[in-house]
């Protein structure tokens, strides 16, 4: 076997002095990575529509404000069993795996190869095997920019998982609250239908005794038919929300739900400042990560304007299989040296990419400010809606109480003979309708509370790792 020979090769013939000078300039360029811009947080110091209503609920367990143990159980089950959350968790895991792969791009790379090749004059055939090694240096900010892009991709996947948790929890609470509200409406409507039925019987008796006209009977019959028709809506709502809860909990059929009382929203106050949205609202966190990713892509495009430097080497051994040449049966070759890739004729195209990436970064900065403004506006709207719903609940509660007193007065008049059962039934119907309006207002207030905490990004943030 012949003695091993060392061969130095590179894409361009450069002297050792030129290579050292180029490496030194590259090392200086590595320190010139532009910082990630930090846009100002365009948020007011306080909320305009936040009243001091009482102690604030736990921000990451806001549904506990309803004081419903069954709701707490369903929310915890959804966080553990929801299929969208499991899907998001696997996507986070995939993003982290790709980030790990990206972090190895600027580390030494070693690969093995084998291939067969004939001699140029076809006088022999050789089987070759060996190793190729390459270590690219992350000069001119390439390494840090790659790290920024990888970190942003992982962060975006994690934010998507957080946003999915916010949505799932809010949907579970909404479906449960609406189901309980529909059950309450069904109970009140059933009482109203029974009262209308009793009233229609009394009016029909009055007609037979010639104490009422046929039009009075027709009116009571229409009232009864309307009350009975209204029973369909809450029944459908109950089944729809039960089906939605089953899907949210990853079940194929409606789940068993214990208890029957409607959740009651206690007093609360929003103690989160507008500027805190940057730490809780997924849309704002996502916009912040878009800035990081755009800055990383700009850094990579900027690094592409300069030479790419690497240290490469190879070890190849060839065995003669057939033929006759002056070479021995086996011969090995070692090659080691710098690898230099210098852009020349496509520099203008690379400069255009830099300009495009810079524009994308500026767009991401504007997008962040837009996300903050939109988040603040959405929360302010939800706070105003919640305040209006609270006022409506108070007003309708007073109306229901007044009509309940009127029903009691009608019962008293009936006992002393100054009114009949028709008058009492009419008073009872009016009281039930007022109670229905009050229940609907309470449900609207509950839904406004849910919308508020969804817009705030309020949800627990457990580990996004999928279960094995």
C-alpha positions as CSV (number, residue, x, y, z in Angstrom):
1,X,0.0,0.0,0.0
2,X,1.3,3.4,-0.8
3,X,1.9,5.9,1.9
4,X,-1.0,8.3,2.6
5,X,-0.8,11.7,1.0
6,X,-2.3,15.0,2.2
7,X,-4.0,17.2,-0.3
8,X,-5.3,20.7,0.4
9,X,-8.3,21.8,-1.7
10,X,-10.8,24.7,-1.6
11,X,-13.3,26.2,-4.0
12,X,-10.9,29.1,-4.6
13,X,-7.1,29.1,-4.5
14,X,-6.2,31.4,-1.7
15,X,-2.9,31.9,0.1
16,X,-2.7,31.1,3.8
17,X,-2.3,34.9,4.6
18,X,-5.5,35.7,2.7
19,X,-7.4,32.9,4.4
20,X,-6.3,34.2,7.8
21,X,-7.3,37.8,6.9
22,X,-10.7,36.6,5.7
23,X,-11.2,34.6,8.9
24,X,-10.3,37.6,11.0
25,X,-12.8,39.8,9.2
26,X,-15.4,37.1,9.6
27,X,-14.8,37.0,13.3
28,X,-15.3,40.7,13.5
29,X,-18.5,40.4,11.5
30,X,-19.8,37.8,13.9
31,X,-20.2,40.6,16.5
32,X,-22.4,42.8,14.2
33,X,-25.8,41.1,14.7
34,X,-28.5,43.7,14.9
35,X,-30.6,43.6,18.1
36,X,-34.2,42.6,18.0
37,X,-36.4,45.7,17.9
38,X,-38.6,46.3,21.0
39,X,-41.7,48.3,19.9
40,X,-43.5,50.4,22.6
41,X,-46.5,49.0,24.3
42,X,-49.4,51.2,23.2
43,X,-51.7,50.5,26.1
44,X,-53.4,52.9,28.6
45,X,-52.5,52.8,32.3
46,X,-56.0,51.7,33.4
47,X,-59.2,50.3,32.1
48,X,-62.1,52.7,31.4
49,X,-64.9,50.3,32.3
50,X,-63.5,48.4,35.3
51,X,-65.4,48.9,38.5
52,X,-64.4,47.9,41.9
53,X,-66.8,45.0,42.4
54,X,-65.0,42.8,44.8
55,X,-62.0,40.5,44.9
56,X,-60.6,39.3,41.6
57,X,-60.7,35.6,40.7
58,X,-57.6,33.6,40.1
59,X,-56.5,34.8,36.6
60,X,-55.5,31.3,35.4
61,X,-58.6,29.7,37.1
62,X,-61.1,32.3,36.3
63,X,-64.0,29.9,36.0
64,X,-63.9,29.2,39.7
65,X,-65.7,32.6,40.0
66,X,-68.9,30.6,39.2
67,X,-68.5,28.5,42.3
68,X,-69.6,25.3,40.5
69,X,-67.8,22.1,41.3
70,X,-69.2,20.3,38.2
71,X,-67.9,23.1,36.0
72,X,-64.4,22.8,37.6
73,X,-64.4,19.1,37.0
74,X,-65.3,19.5,33.3
75,X,-62.7,22.2,32.8
76,X,-60.0,20.0,34.2
77,X,-61.1,17.0,32.1
78,X,-61.0,19.1,29.0
79,X,-57.5,20.2,29.7
80,X,-56.4,16.6,30.0
81,X,-58.5,15.0,27.3
82,X,-59.3,17.5,24.6
83,X,-58.1,16.3,21.2
84,X,-57.2,19.8,19.9
85,X,-54.9,20.3,22.9
86,X,-53.3,16.9,22.3
87,X,-52.7,17.8,18.7
88,X,-51.2,21.2,19.7
89,X,-48.9,19.4,22.2
90,X,-47.6,17.1,19.5
91,X,-47.0,20.1,17.2
92,X,-45.0,21.7,20.0
93,X,-42.9,18.6,20.3
94,X,-42.3,18.6,16.5
95,X,-41.2,22.2,16.6
96,X,-38.8,21.5,19.4
97,X,-37.4,18.5,17.5
98,X,-36.8,20.7,14.4
99,X,-35.2,23.4,16.6
100,X,-32.8,20.8,18.0
101,X,-31.9,19.9,14.4
102,X,-31.4,23.5,13.5
103,X,-29.0,24.0,16.4
104,X,-26.7,21.3,14.9
105,X,-26.4,23.1,11.5
106,X,-23.2,24.9,12.6
107,X,-21.7,22.0,14.4
108,X,-19.1,19.6,12.9
109,X,-20.7,17.1,10.5
110,X,-19.3,13.7,9.7
111,X,-20.7,11.4,7.0
112,X,-19.6,8.1,5.5
113,X,-19.8,7.2,1.8
114,X,-19.2,4.3,-0.5
115,X,-19.4,4.2,-4.3
116,X,-17.8,2.4,-7.3
117,X,-16.1,4.3,-10.1
118,X,-14.2,3.1,-13.2
119,X,-10.8,4.5,-14.2
120,X,-10.9,7.3,-16.8
121,X,-9.5,5.0,-19.5
122,X,-11.9,2.2,-18.5
123,X,-8.9,0.0,-17.8
124,X,-9.9,-0.8,-14.2
125,X,-12.8,-0.4,-11.7
126,X,-12.5,0.7,-8.2
127,X,-14.7,0.5,-5.0
128,X,-14.2,3.6,-2.8
129,X,-15.2,4.2,0.8
130,X,-14.5,7.0,3.2
131,X,-15.6,9.8,5.4
132,X,-16.4,13.5,4.7
133,X,-16.3,16.1,7.5
134,X,-17.4,19.7,7.4
135,X,-17.6,22.4,10.1
136,X,-19.2,25.6,9.0
137,X,-18.6,28.7,11.1
138,X,-21.6,30.9,12.0
139,X,-19.8,34.1,11.2
140,X,-21.5,37.4,10.2
141,X,-24.4,36.6,12.6
142,X,-25.5,33.5,10.9
143,X,-25.4,31.4,14.0
144,X,-27.3,33.8,16.2
145,X,-29.8,34.4,13.5
146,X,-30.4,30.7,13.1
147,X,-31.0,30.4,16.8
148,X,-33.5,33.3,16.7
149,X,-35.5,31.6,13.9
150,X,-35.5,28.3,15.7
151,X,-36.5,29.8,19.0
152,X,-39.3,31.8,17.3
153,X,-40.7,28.6,15.7
154,X,-40.8,26.8,19.0
155,X,-42.4,29.8,20.7
156,X,-45.0,30.1,18.0
157,X,-46.0,26.5,18.4
158,X,-46.2,27.0,22.2
159,X,-48.3,30.1,21.8
160,X,-50.6,28.2,19.5
161,X,-51.0,25.6,22.2
162,X,-51.7,28.2,24.8
163,X,-54.3,29.8,22.5
164,X,-55.9,26.4,22.1
165,X,-56.1,26.0,25.8
166,X,-57.7,29.4,26.2
167,X,-60.3,28.6,23.6
168,X,-61.0,25.1,24.9
169,X,-61.5,26.3,28.5
170,X,-63.7,29.2,27.4
171,X,-65.8,26.9,25.1
172,X,-66.3,24.4,27.9
173,X,-67.4,27.1,30.3
174,X,-69.7,28.6,27.7
175,X,-71.3,25.3,26.8
176,X,-71.8,24.4,30.4
177,X,-73.3,27.8,31.3
178,X,-75.6,27.8,28.3
179,X,-76.7,24.3,29.1
180,X,-77.6,25.2,32.6
181,X,-79.3,28.4,31.4
182,X,-81.3,26.3,28.9
183,X,-82.3,23.9,31.7
184,X,-83.5,26.9,33.8
185,X,-85.4,28.3,30.8
186,X,-87.1,24.9,30.2
187,X,-88.2,24.7,33.8
188,X,-89.7,28.2,33.7
189,X,-91.3,27.7,30.3
190,X,-92.8,24.5,31.5
191,X,-94.3,26.3,34.4
192,X,-95.5,29.1,32.1
193,X,-97.1,26.5,29.8
194,X,-98.9,24.9,32.7
195,X,-100.1,28.3,33.9
196,X,-101.3,29.1,30.4
197,X,-103.1,25.7,30.2
198,X,-104.9,26.4,33.5
199,X,-105.8,29.9,32.4
200,X,-107.2,28.6,29.0
201,X,-109.3,26.1,30.9
202,X,-110.7,28.8,33.2
203,X,-111.4,31.1,30.2
204,X,-113.2,28.3,28.3
205,X,-115.3,27.7,31.4
206,X,-116.1,31.4,31.6
207,X,-117.2,31.2,27.9
208,X,-119.5,28.3,28.6
209,X,-121.1,30.4,31.5
210,X,-121.3,33.3,29.1
211,X,-118.9,35.3,31.3
212,X,-116.3,35.6,28.5
213,X,-116.4,35.9,24.7
214,X,-115.1,33.5,22.1
215,X,-112.3,35.9,21.3
216,X,-111.1,35.7,24.9
217,X,-110.9,31.9,24.6
218,X,-109.1,32.1,21.3
219,X,-106.6,34.5,22.8
220,X,-105.9,32.1,25.7
221,X,-105.6,29.2,23.3
222,X,-103.0,31.2,21.3
223,X,-101.1,32.0,24.4
224,X,-101.1,28.3,25.4
225,X,-99.9,27.3,21.9
226,X,-97.1,29.9,22.0
227,X,-96.0,28.7,25.5
228,X,-95.9,25.1,24.4
229,X,-94.0,25.9,21.2
230,X,-91.4,27.8,23.1
231,X,-90.5,24.6,25.0
232,X,-88.6,23.2,21.9
233,X,-85.9,25.9,22.0
234,X,-84.4,25.1,25.4
235,X,-84.6,21.4,24.8
236,X,-82.6,21.7,21.6
237,X,-80.1,24.0,23.3
238,X,-79.6,21.5,26.1
239,X,-78.8,18.7,23.6
240,X,-76.6,20.9,21.5
241,X,-74.5,22.0,24.4
242,X,-74.3,18.5,25.8
243,X,-72.9,17.4,22.4
244,X,-70.5,20.3,22.3
245,X,-69.2,19.3,25.8
246,X,-68.7,15.7,24.7
247,X,-66.6,16.9,21.7
248,X,-64.6,19.2,23.9
249,X,-63.8,16.3,26.3
250,X,-62.9,14.0,23.4
251,X,-65.9,11.8,23.9
252,X,-68.1,10.2,21.1
253,X,-71.4,10.5,23.1
254,X,-72.9,13.0,25.5
255,X,-71.3,12.8,28.9
256,X,-73.0,12.4,32.3
257,X,-73.3,15.8,34.1
258,X,-74.3,15.9,37.7
259,X,-76.1,18.6,39.6
260,X,-78.9,20.9,38.3
261,X,-78.3,24.3,39.8
262,X,-77.3,27.2,37.4
263,X,-73.8,28.6,38.1
264,X,-73.9,31.9,39.9
265,X,-71.3,34.5,39.1
266,X,-69.9,36.2,42.2
267,X,-68.5,39.6,42.6
268,X,-65.1,40.3,41.0
269,X,-62.8,43.1,39.8
270,X,-60.2,43.1,37.0
271,X,-56.9,43.7,38.7
272,X,-54.8,43.1,35.5
273,X,-53.4,46.3,34.0
274,X,-53.7,46.9,30.2
275,X,-50.0,46.6,29.7
276,X,-50.1,43.1,31.3
277,X,-51.8,41.8,28.1
278,X,-48.3,41.4,26.6
279,X,-47.8,38.5,29.0
280,X,-51.2,36.8,28.8
281,X,-52.9,37.4,25.5
282,X,-51.7,34.7,23.0
283,X,-52.2,37.0,19.9
284,X,-49.8,39.6,21.4
285,X,-47.2,37.0,22.4
286,X,-47.4,35.6,18.9
287,X,-46.9,39.0,17.3
288,X,-43.8,39.4,19.5
289,X,-42.4,36.1,18.3
290,X,-43.1,37.1,14.7
291,X,-40.7,40.0,15.3
292,X,-38.0,37.6,16.6
293,X,-38.4,35.3,13.6
294,X,-38.3,38.2,11.2
295,X,-35.2,39.6,12.8
296,X,-33.6,36.1,12.6
297,X,-34.5,35.8,8.9
298,X,-33.1,39.3,8.2
299,X,-29.8,38.3,10.0
300,X,-29.6,35.2,7.8
301,X,-30.2,37.2,4.6
302,X,-27.5,39.7,5.8
303,X,-25.0,36.9,6.4
304,X,-25.7,35.5,2.9
305,X,-24.1,38.7,1.5
306,X,-20.7,37.6,2.9
307,X,-18.6,34.5,2.3
308,X,-19.5,31.3,4.0
309,X,-16.5,29.8,5.7
310,X,-16.1,26.2,6.8
311,X,-13.3,23.7,7.5
312,X,-13.6,20.5,5.5
313,X,-11.8,17.3,5.2
314,X,-12.2,13.8,3.8
315,X,-10.6,10.4,4.0
316,X,-11.1,8.1,1.0
317,X,-9.7,4.6,0.3
318,X,-10.0,2.9,-3.1
319,X,-9.7,-0.8,-3.8
320,X,-9.1,-2.1,-7.3
321,X,-11.8,-4.6,-8.2
322,X,-11.0,-5.5,-11.8
323,X,-8.5,-4.3,-14.4
324,X,-4.8,-3.6,-14.5
325,X,-3.2,-0.3,-13.6
326,X,0.1,0.8,-12.1
327,X,-1.7,1.6,-8.8
328,X,-1.7,-0.8,-5.9
329,X,-4.9,-2.7,-5.0
330,X,-5.7,-0.1,-2.2
331,X,-4.8,3.5,-1.9
332,X,-5.9,6.1,0.6
333,X,-6.2,9.9,0.2
334,X,-6.6,12.5,2.9
335,X,-7.9,16.1,2.1
336,X,-8.2,18.9,4.6
337,X,-8.5,22.7,4.3
338,X,-10.8,25.7,4.3
339,X,-14.0,25.8,2.3
340,X,-14.9,29.3,1.1
341,X,-18.1,30.2,-0.7
342,X,-18.0,33.8,-2.0
343,X,-21.1,35.4,-3.6
344,X,-20.1,37.3,-6.8
345,X,-22.6,37.4,-9.6
346,X,-25.7,36.9,-7.5
347,X,-24.9,39.6,-4.9
348,X,-27.7,41.9,-6.2
349,X,-30.3,39.1,-5.7
350,X,-29.1,38.5,-2.2
351,X,-29.3,42.3,-1.5
352,X,-32.9,42.2,-2.7
353,X,-33.6,39.4,-0.2
354,X,-32.1,41.6,2.6
355,X,-34.4,44.5,1.6
356,X,-37.4,42.1,1.6
357,X,-36.5,40.7,5.0
358,X,-36.0,44.2,6.4
359,X,-39.5,45.2,5.2
360,X,-40.9,42.0,6.7
361,X,-39.3,42.9,10.1
362,X,-40.9,46.4,10.0
363,X,-44.2,44.9,9.1
364,X,-43.9,42.5,12.1
365,X,-43.2,45.5,14.4
366,X,-46.3,47.3,13.2
367,X,-48.2,44.0,13.6
368,X,-47.2,43.8,17.2
369,X,-48.4,47.3,17.9
370,X,-51.6,46.5,16.1
371,X,-52.1,43.3,18.2
372,X,-51.7,45.4,21.4
373,X,-54.2,48.0,20.3
374,X,-56.7,45.3,19.2
375,X,-56.3,43.4,22.4
376,X,-56.9,46.5,24.5
377,X,-60.0,47.5,22.4
378,X,-61.4,44.0,22.7
379,X,-61.0,43.9,26.4
380,X,-62.5,47.4,26.8
381,X,-65.5,46.3,24.7
382,X,-66.0,43.2,26.8
383,X,-65.7,45.2,30.0
384,X,-68.4,47.6,28.7
385,X,-70.6,44.7,27.7
386,X,-70.2,43.1,31.1
387,X,-71.0,46.4,32.8
388,X,-74.1,46.8,30.7
389,X,-75.2,43.2,31.3
390,X,-74.8,43.7,35.1
391,X,-77.0,46.8,35.0
392,X,-79.6,44.8,33.0
393,X,-79.5,42.0,35.5
394,X,-80.2,44.4,38.4
395,X,-83.0,46.1,36.6
396,X,-84.8,42.9,35.6
397,X,-84.3,41.4,39.1
398,X,-86.2,44.4,40.4
399,X,-88.9,43.9,37.8
400,X,-89.2,40.2,38.7
401,X,-89.5,41.0,42.4
402,X,-92.2,43.6,41.7
403,X,-94.2,41.1,39.6
404,X,-93.8,38.5,42.3
405,X,-95.3,40.9,44.8
406,X,-98.1,41.5,42.3
407,X,-98.7,37.8,42.1
408,X,-99.0,37.6,45.9
409,X,-101.4,40.5,45.8
410,X,-103.6,38.7,43.2
411,X,-103.6,35.6,45.5
412,X,-104.7,37.7,48.4
413,X,-107.5,39.3,46.3
414,X,-108.6,35.8,45.2
415,X,-108.9,34.7,48.9
416,X,-111.1,37.7,49.8
417,X,-113.2,37.3,46.7
418,X,-112.1,40.4,44.9
419,X,-110.4,38.5,42.0
420,X,-110.8,35.1,40.3
421,X,-108.4,32.4,39.2
422,X,-108.0,33.9,35.8
423,X,-106.6,37.1,37.3
424,X,-104.3,35.1,39.5
425,X,-103.1,33.0,36.5
426,X,-102.4,36.2,34.5
427,X,-100.4,37.5,37.4
428,X,-98.5,34.2,37.6
429,X,-97.7,34.3,33.9
430,X,-96.4,37.8,34.1
431,X,-94.2,36.9,37.0
432,X,-92.8,33.8,35.2
433,X,-92.0,35.9,32.1
434,X,-90.2,38.4,34.2
435,X,-88.2,35.6,35.8
436,X,-87.4,34.3,32.3
437,X,-86.1,37.7,31.3
438,X,-84.0,37.9,34.4
439,X,-82.6,34.5,33.8
440,X,-81.7,35.4,30.2
441,X,-80.0,38.6,31.5
442,X,-78.0,36.5,34.0
443,X,-76.9,34.2,31.2
444,X,-75.9,37.1,29.1
445,X,-73.8,38.4,32.0
446,X,-72.1,35.0,32.4
447,X,-71.3,34.9,28.7
448,X,-69.9,38.4,28.8
449,X,-67.6,37.4,31.7
450,X,-66.4,34.4,29.7
451,X,-65.7,36.6,26.7
452,X,-63.8,39.0,28.9
453,X,-61.4,36.3,30.2
454,X,-61.0,34.8,26.8
455,X,-60.0,38.1,25.4
456,X,-57.5,38.5,28.2
457,X,-56.0,35.1,27.4
458,X,-56.9,33.7,30.8
459,X,-56.3,29.9,31.0
460,X,-54.0,27.6,32.8
461,X,-50.8,26.9,31.1
462,X,-49.7,23.3,31.9
463,X,-46.8,21.6,30.1
464,X,-47.4,21.1,26.4
465,X,-45.7,17.7,26.3
466,X,-48.0,15.0,25.0
467,X,-48.6,11.9,27.1
468,X,-46.9,8.8,25.9
